[in-house]
Amino acid sequence: MKVRLDPASKRILVALLASPKTPGEVSRIYGIPVATVWEKIRRLQELGLVHMVLTFVDSAGEMRRYFEATLPIDTSEEDVVVEL
């Protein structure tokens, strides 16, 4: 199966390839609304491209969830096409 990703999903995936991040961190880096980042991460999880690596409650009592990309992905092309 081939999956063509929209630009926001591609940016999120590339960010998560570099190192695990929270949706809030990705939102700040790329200026994508955090609700959109969550939506895209959930879809990328459904596709098996992203998984949660760490969950904890911080000192302020907020739940922190870190995600990372699961597969090595070729980002050299303008469009990211993932073959599953």
N, C-alpha and C positions, 0 to 999 in steps of 0.2 A: 504494500500500500504506500502511496506517496502522499505527503502532506505538504501543502503550500501554506506558509505562515504569513500573516499580515505584518506590516512594519513594526507595530507595537509588540507583538509576540516575538518577533525576531530580536528586537532590542532587549527584551526581558530574558530571552534564552541566552543571548550572548553575555549579558551581565551575570547570569547564574553559572555560565561556563567558567568565568574568571575565578569566582569564589562564592560560597554560600552567602545569601543575603535574605533579609526580610522583605516583604512586599513594600513596607514603608521606605526602606533604603533604595529599592529600585525606583519607587515613585519619585523620591528626591533627586536621584541621579539623572533620570530621563524626563522629569516633568510630566509624567503620566499620572492621572488621578489614581489614588491608591485603590479605589473600588475597581477600576479597570484593570489594574495590576493583579488584584485578587482573582478577577474573572479569567484573565488570560492564564494565570498560574494554574487555576483549577482545570482549565481546558488542556494545558500542557501536561498536567498530571494524568488526565484521562487518556492522553495519547502515549503515556509512558516516557515522556521526554524530561520530566522534572519530578523530583521527589523531595519530601521533607527530611532533613537530616538532624534537626535539633529543635526541641520545644522546651521552653522554660518560662517561669514567672519571674519577671525582673523585680528590683527593689521597690518600684512604684506600684507593684501588683498587676502589671500588664503582662499578658501572654505574648511571648516572642516566638515566632516560627521562622526558622531558616530553611531555605530551599536551595537546591543545586540542580544543575542540568545532569541528566543521566547518561546521555550518549555524547561521544565526540562528534561534533557537527562541523561540516565544512562551511565556513562563513565567508569564503572568498568570492562567492557569487552574490549578486545583488539580491536575488531571491533565495531564501533558504528552502531547500526541498529535502525532506527527510524521508528515507525509504524505510518502512517498517516491515 
